[in-house]
Amino acid sequence: MHPALSLAPLTLAAVLVLSGVAKLRDTGSTYSVLRLLRLPPLVTNRPTARALPVVELVTAALLLSPWRWPFLLGAVLALGLFVAFWVVVVRAMGFDPRPTCGCFGRIGDHRINGRTVARNTLLVTLAGLTLWVGLAGSSTGALLGRYTANDGWWLLLAVALAAVAVMVLGGGPAPRPSSRRRGRPGHGAAAAVPDRPPAEEPELDYVRSPIPRGVLVGRDHGTVTLHQLARSQAQLLVLANCWCGPTHEALQRLPGWRDRLPQLGVQLVLVPHPFDATAVDASSTGIWWDPGSRVYDDLGVGTSPGAVLLGADGLLAGGPVNGVDEIEQFVTDIEAELAQAPEDGPAETSPAPAQDSSA
């Protein structure tokens, strides 16, 4: 059996270690993703979220075994895991909006698309090849034992090429939403803030529609509608439907966005329950829960995280935009538009509804 076949189990072991360690560090994200992927209740629970990374790490260790039977067990487990992942991803391709996959915890690109399916298909193929190696009576250790000096160079160069591919192709910016849906980011922001009309009304294709009648839940379990939230002050909603890496990054940038937009309320809306999550500071305000993803879906946010601007006049004033970098640009555009608006009077900046202290 050719020693080059060792690259199949070595690749799977590396992927499983990366995935397992990332999930183990943040089981809350894994649990959130299991729910978003609409898996059966039997596996959509916290014990599964805690067990999955352990299974991945054990499988990786078995794949590196020099003995045939442990290696064969690892090959069977690897094929089962990657086939299951492939089925889940292909099934999720039909969801609207598509959830994030969370395959690697907070690491990497979490969008589910054709690239995700292609990646998982390749992993299933490698897992099948690995099982064939095990059924043929060999193992990773046995194959590595046959390496010559020249084979070692091939392995080293293969690792180098894989690292280059990850750095060059690994995760790009989220696609920008269509201009028909989005218009210019922040268009209408000045008009959405009381006493700050825009200096001019350029001809744009962004159509301001009424704010949907969604309901959010606060830390003290009080509720507030989107209309109540934006009644006295325009609100920038930053929305996320999982505990993936971009969500954590949005949490870190939230204070800065609030500082830059003192004329607005800046609220974080989370589909997973936020108030017992370690990522959320217990003293944080402006954090809301969107049970069942009703607000997220009604606003048509799409890829998580996203942002939408609610006007104090009862109309949407901008968005949705998707991705942390897009939200950052959204904030910049809103900031610039508000700065250009004529100062006809002080902007209304009263706090969000008093019925919920988390506002």
DAWOMO-V16723 format. One record per run of one state. SS is the DSSP state (hx for helix, st for strand, lp for the rest). FROM is the first residue (numbers start at 1). TO is the last residue. If there is no record, write none. Layout:
# DAWOMO-V16723
{{SS	FROM	TO} {SS	FROM	TO}}
This chain:
# DAWOMO-V16723
{{lp	1	2} {hx	3	25} {lp	26	26} {hx	27	36} {lp	37	45} {hx	46	63} {lp	64	67} {hx	68	92} {lp	93	99} {st	100	100} {lp	101	110} {st	111	111} {lp	112	113} {hx	114	135} {lp	136	139} {hx	140	145} {lp	146	148} {hx	149	169} {lp	170	178} {hx	179	182} {lp	183	188} {hx	189	192} {lp	193	209} {st	210	210} {lp	211	214} {st	215	217} {lp	218	222} {st	223	225} {hx	226	229} {lp	230	234} {st	235	240} {lp	241	244} {hx	245	260} {lp	261	264} {st	265	270} {lp	271	286} {st	287	289} {lp	290	290} {hx	291	298} {lp	299	305} {st	306	310} {lp	311	314} {st	315	322} {lp	323	323} {hx	324	340} {lp	341	359}}
